[in-house]
Amino acid sequence: MNKTELVEQIAKEFESKAAAERAVNAVLAAITKGLKKEGKVQIVGFGTFEVRKRKARTGRNPQTGEKIRIKASKTVGFKPGKGLKSSI
């Protein structure tokens, strides 16, 4: 399911598709803000989003085989909660 499909699914519960899209955008913005500020967003029964740090490492260019240096970076991880796990 992509964002458009999610909005359409939620629109069935709202007055309009525009209201559903605003709701989805508000939730995504709140999660993003929480990750930037605190590094972790926990939604009980659903799961936890958290910022994870990746160390710098050596990789290879798949076309040339040349060694390259991959910089340290941050990524977002998601750990599903018990409620989500049990529902699927």
Buried (B, 14 or more C-beta within 10 A) or exposed (E): EEEEEBBBEBBEEBEEBEBBBEBBEEEEEEBEEBBEEEBEBEEEEBBBBBBEEEEEEEEEEEEEEEEEEEEEEEEEEEEEBEEBEEEE
